C-alpha cells in the first residue's frame, strides 16, 4: 500500500451486511437495520489498512433500490471521487440487485480511483457472518494501486469481480457470485490484491454517460418469454415505456406472434433489446427472430443489465443503430 495509508470512504446503502435477526440464525432477518459504524467497529484490523470515513447514504434492502437511488449514489460517488484527499470508495449493498447497481455505477462514475461494492449473504447477527471479511477485503482492494483503472469492481468470498459481468448465482451460499464465462478479475489473499485480467469494454472515464451528472432516466421495462406467452404483454409495456428488454429463450428467441408485435411496436418508435433467460452464452443478431433488424442484441449482458444500458443509451440517443453500437462498446 506504499508508505502512506490511503483515505477510503465507505458509502453504506444497507442490505444483508447491515441485516439483523435472531442471534446465530442466517435466515429470516431484516436487511438494512444496522449502522455502518457498528459494522466497521466489529472488524479488527480494518483501521490499520486505511483511514476510513463512513457515510450512511441509505439503509435499505436492495430490492428497494431504484433509479432514483442509483442517481443519488452515482452523483455522491462522483462528488467524493473528485476530492483530492479521497483515494478510493467502498459501497456496501444488498446482494439481490447488486449486479444492476454495479453496472450502472460502472457506466456513470467519472474516475479511475477504485470503486468497490461488497455485501453479505448472512446478516450481521448470524454465526460466521460473511460481511466483515468482505468489507475488510473491499477496503484493502480500494486501497491498492493495482485496483486503479479497472472500472467499478465487487469483492465477495476473496474474489474480485467486474461491475459489468458480476452476477448472483446462488441465493443461499456465501460464495454467491460469478462472472459468466469470463472468470474473475483477480483474488484477495487476506489483505493482498492479486489482479489477473482486465475488461475490454468501456467504463468510467471512457464512458459517455459519466461526462455529466444524470438527473433522470427514461422508462425501460423487461418482459420474460415463456412457452405460450401472449404478445399483449408487449403491447401493455409499450404504453408507458420507451424501451423494452426481451428476456427470450435460447439465444434471445420468441414466437412468431411476438415477432409480429415487436415489429409493429418498433415502427411506432419503441426500442427493443433481445437478451436471454439462459445464464451462459451470447445473444447475436438473428435473421430468424429479428429479420428486419429492429432489435438490439444484448451480447453477454443479462436482461437486467441490458435494461440499465438501454436506459442510459436512450438518455443520449433514439437511434437504433447508434444504440446497437453502444451495446457493442459497453
C-alpha positions in Angstrom: 0.0 0.0 0.0 3.0 2.3 0.0 4.3 4.3 3.0 1.1 6.3 3.5 -2.3 5.0 4.4 -5.0 5.7 1.8 -8.2 7.7 2.6 -11.1 5.4 1.8 -14.8 6.4 2.1 -17.4 3.7 2.8 -20.8 4.6 1.4 -23.4 2.4 3.0 -26.7 1.6 1.4 -28.0 -1.2 3.6 -28.6 -4.8 2.6 -27.9 -8.1 4.4 -24.5 -6.9 5.5 -26.5 -4.5 7.7 -29.1 -7.1 8.5 -30.3 -8.3 11.9 -32.3 -11.2 13.0 -32.3 -14.0 15.7 -28.8 -14.3 17.0 -26.9 -17.1 15.3 -29.5 -17.6 12.5 -28.7 -17.0 8.9 -32.3 -16.7 7.6 -35.5 -14.8 8.4 -33.8 -11.5 9.1 -34.4 -7.9 8.2 -31.9 -6.2 5.9 -30.7 -2.7 6.4 -31.1 -2.4 10.1 -27.5 -1.8 11.5 -25.5 1.4 11.0 -22.2 1.1 9.0 -20.2 2.4 12.0 -21.3 -0.6 14.1 -20.2 -2.9 11.2 -16.8 -1.2 11.0 -16.3 -1.5 14.8 -16.9 -5.2 14.5 -13.8 -5.7 12.2 -10.4 -5.8 14.0 -7.5 -4.6 11.8 -9.7 -2.6 9.3 -8.4 0.7 10.6 -4.9 -0.4 10.1 -5.5 -0.7 6.3 -6.8 2.8 5.6 -8.0 6.0 7.1 -11.8 5.3 7.0 -14.7 7.6 6.8 -18.3 6.2 6.6 -21.4 7.7 5.1 -24.8 6.1 5.7 -26.4 7.2 2.4 -29.4 4.7 2.6 -30.2 1.7 4.8 -32.5 -0.4 2.7 -33.0 -4.0 1.4 -31.5 -3.9 -2.1 -34.9 -4.8 -3.5 -35.9 -1.2 -2.6 -33.1 0.2 -4.7 -34.4 2.0 -7.8 -33.3 4.5 -10.5 -33.6 7.5 -8.0 -31.3 5.7 -5.5 -28.8 5.0 -8.4 -28.7 8.6 -9.5 -28.2 9.8 -5.9 -25.5 7.2 -5.3 -23.6 7.9 -8.6 -23.6 11.6 -8.0 -22.4 11.2 -4.5 -19.6 8.9 -5.5 -18.6 11.3 -8.3 -18.6 14.2 -5.8 -16.4 12.2 -3.4 -14.0 10.9 -6.1 -13.4 14.4 -7.3 -11.9 15.3 -3.9 -8.1 15.1 -3.8 -7.9 13.6 -0.4 -10.1 10.7 -1.3 -8.2 7.7 -2.7 -11.0 5.1 -3.1 -14.6 4.3 -2.3 -16.3 1.2 -1.0 -20.1 0.8 -1.3 -21.9 -1.7 0.9 -25.1 -3.0 -0.8 -27.6 -5.8 -0.7 -26.8 -8.8 -2.9 -30.1 -9.2 -4.7 -29.7 -6.2 -7.1 -26.0 -5.6 -6.6 -25.3 -6.6 -10.2 -27.6 -3.8 -11.5 -26.1 -1.1 -9.3 -22.6 -2.2 -10.1 -23.2 -1.9 -13.8 -25.0 1.4 -13.5 -22.0 2.8 -11.5 -19.5 1.3 -13.9 -21.1 3.4 -16.7 -21.7 6.6 -14.8 -18.7 7.1 -12.4 -16.2 9.6 -13.7 -13.0 8.4 -12.0 -10.2 5.8 -12.3 -10.0 5.7 -8.5 -11.1 2.3 -7.2 -14.8 2.0 -6.5 -15.6 -1.4 -4.9 -19.0 -2.9 -4.0 -19.5 -5.6 -1.4 -22.2 -7.0 0.9 -23.1 -10.2 2.6 -25.2 -13.3 2.3 -25.6 -13.7 6.1 -26.8 -11.0 8.4 -24.5 -9.4 10.9 -26.3 -11.3 13.7 -25.6 -14.8 12.1 -22.9 -17.2 13.2 -19.9 -16.8 10.9 -21.4 -13.7 9.2 -19.6 -13.1 5.9 -20.0 -9.3 5.9 -16.9 -8.4 8.0 -14.3 -10.3 5.8 -16.0 -9.0 2.6 -15.9 -5.4 3.8 -12.3 -5.8 5.1 -11.1 -7.1 1.7 -13.1 -4.4 -0.2 -11.3 -1.7 1.8 -8.0 -3.5 1.1 -8.8 -3.5 -2.7 -9.9 0.1 -2.7 -6.5 1.0 -1.0 -4.4 -0.8 -3.6 -2.8 0.9 -6.6 -3.3 -2.2 -8.7 -7.1 -1.6 -8.5 -6.8 1.7 -10.5 -8.5 1.8 -13.8 -10.5 -1.5 -13.7 -13.8 0.3 -13.5 -16.3 -0.5 -10.8 -15.5 -3.8 -9.1 -17.0 -6.0 -6.4 -15.5 -8.3 -3.8 -17.1 -11.4 -2.5 -15.6 -14.5 -0.9 -12.0 -13.3 -1.6 -12.8 -12.9 -5.3 -12.7 -9.7 -7.4 -15.4 -9.2 -10.0 -16.1 -6.6 -12.6 -19.1 -4.4 -12.3 -20.1 -5.3 -15.9 -20.1 -9.0 -15.6 -20.8 -9.9 -12.0 -24.0 -12.0 -11.5 -25.6 -13.6 -8.4 -25.6 -17.4 -9.0 -26.8 -18.6 -5.5 -29.4 -17.3 -3.2 -28.1 -19.5 -0.3 -24.3 -19.9 -0.3 -21.8 -17.3 0.9 -19.9 -17.8 -2.4 -22.9 -16.3 -4.2 -21.4 -14.6 -7.3 -19.7 -15.4 -10.6 -18.9 -13.7 -13.9 -20.4 -15.9 -16.6 -17.7 -17.4 -18.9 -15.2 -14.6 -18.2 -13.7 -15.7 -15.0 -12.9 -13.1 -12.3 -10.6 -10.1 -12.4 -8.5 -11.4 -9.5 -8.4 -12.7 -6.0 -7.8 -11.4 -2.5 -5.3 -13.2 -0.3 -6.3 -11.8 3.1 -5.3 -8.1 2.6 -3.2 -8.7 -0.6 -4.6 -8.0 -4.0 -3.8 -10.2 -7.0 -5.2 -9.0 -10.3 -5.2 -11.3 -13.3 -7.4 -9.8 -16.0 -8.9 -6.6 -17.4 -12.1 -5.9 -19.3 -12.1 -4.6 -22.9 -15.4 -2.9 -22.5 -15.8 0.9 -22.0 -16.4 2.1 -18.4 -16.0 5.0 -16.0 -13.8 7.8 -17.6 -14.2 6.3 -21.1 -18.0 6.2 -20.7 -20.0 8.9 -22.4 -22.6 8.5 -19.6 -20.1 9.7 -17.0 -19.4 13.0 -18.6 -22.2 14.9 -16.8 -24.4 14.3 -13.8 -27.5 12.3 -14.5 -30.8 13.7 -13.3 -33.4 11.3 -14.7 -33.6 8.1 -16.8 -36.2 7.2 -19.5 -38.5 4.3 -18.6 -37.4 0.9 -19.8 -39.2 -2.4 -18.9 -38.4 -6.1 -19.1 -40.6 -8.8 -20.4 -39.9 -12.6 -20.0 -40.7 -15.0 -22.8 -42.0 -18.5 -22.0 -43.8 -21.2 -24.0 -47.2 -19.9 -24.8 -46.6 -16.3 -23.8 -49.1 -14.0 -25.4 -47.8 -10.9 -27.2 -50.2 -8.5 -25.4 -47.7 -8.1 -22.6 -45.5 -6.2 -25.1 -48.5 -4.0 -26.1 -49.2 -3.2 -22.5 -45.5 -2.5 -21.7 -45.2 -0.2 -24.7 -47.9 2.1 -23.3 -45.6 3.6 -20.7 -42.0 2.6 -21.6 -39.7 4.0 -24.3 -37.6 0.8 -24.4 -38.3 -2.9 -23.8 -35.8 -5.6 -23.0 -37.0 -9.1 -24.0 -35.6 -12.0 -22.0 -36.0 -14.6 -24.7 -35.5 -18.3 -24.7 -32.2 -19.8 -26.0 -30.3 -17.1 -28.0 -32.9 -14.4 -27.3 -35.8 -16.2 -29.1 -39.6 -16.0 -29.0 -42.7 -16.9 -31.1 -43.8 -15.6 -34.4 -46.7 -13.8 -32.7 -44.2 -11.9 -30.5 -42.0 -11.1 -33.6 -45.1 -9.6 -35.3 -45.9 -7.4 -32.3 -42.3 -6.4 -31.8 -42.1 -5.2 -35.4 -45.4 -3.3 -35.1 -44.3 -1.5 -31.9 -40.8 -0.8 -33.2 -42.4 1.0 -36.2 -44.1 3.3 -33.5 -40.7 4.1 -32.0 -40.3 1.6 -29.2 -36.7 0.4 -28.9 -36.2 -3.3 -28.3 -33.2 -5.3 -26.9 -33.0 -9.1 -27.1 -31.5 -10.8 -24.1 -31.7 -14.4 -22.9 -33.0 -16.3 -20.0 -30.0 -18.7 -20.3 -27.2 -17.8 -17.9 -24.3 -18.5 -20.2 -23.6 -17.6 -23.8 -24.2 -14.6 -26.0 -27.1 -13.1 -28.0 -26.2 -12.2 -31.6 -28.2 -10.6 -34.4 -30.7 -13.1 -35.8 -32.2 -13.4 -39.4 -34.9 -15.7 -38.0 -36.0 -13.9 -34.8 -35.2 -10.4 -36.0 -35.3 -10.4 -39.8 -35.7 -6.6 -40.2 -33.0 -5.7 -37.6 -35.4 -3.8 -35.3 -33.9 -5.4 -32.1 -30.6 -4.8 -30.5 -28.7 -7.9 -29.3 -27.7 -7.7 -25.6 -24.4 -9.6 -26.4 -23.4 -11.0 -23.0 -25.5 -8.7 -20.8 -28.2 -10.2 -18.7 -31.7 -8.8 -19.1 -31.5 -6.6 -16.0 -28.1 -5.2 -17.1 -29.3 -4.7 -20.7 -32.1 -2.5 -19.2 -29.5 -0.4 -17.3 -27.6 0.2 -20.5 -30.7 0.8 -22.6 -31.9 3.5 -20.1 -28.6 5.3 -20.3 -28.4 4.9 -24.1 -31.9 6.3 -24.5 -30.9 9.3 -22.5 -28.4 10.3 -25.2 -30.0 9.0 -28.5 -33.1 7.5 -30.0 -31.3 6.0 -33.0 -31.3 2.1 -33.1 -28.0 1.9 -35.0 -26.3 4.2 -32.5 -27.7 2.2 -29.5 -26.5 -1.0 -31.2 -23.0 0.5 -31.4 -23.3 1.4 -27.7 -24.2 -2.2 -26.8 -21.2 -3.4 -28.7 -18.8 -1.0 -26.9 -20.1 -1.3 -23.3 
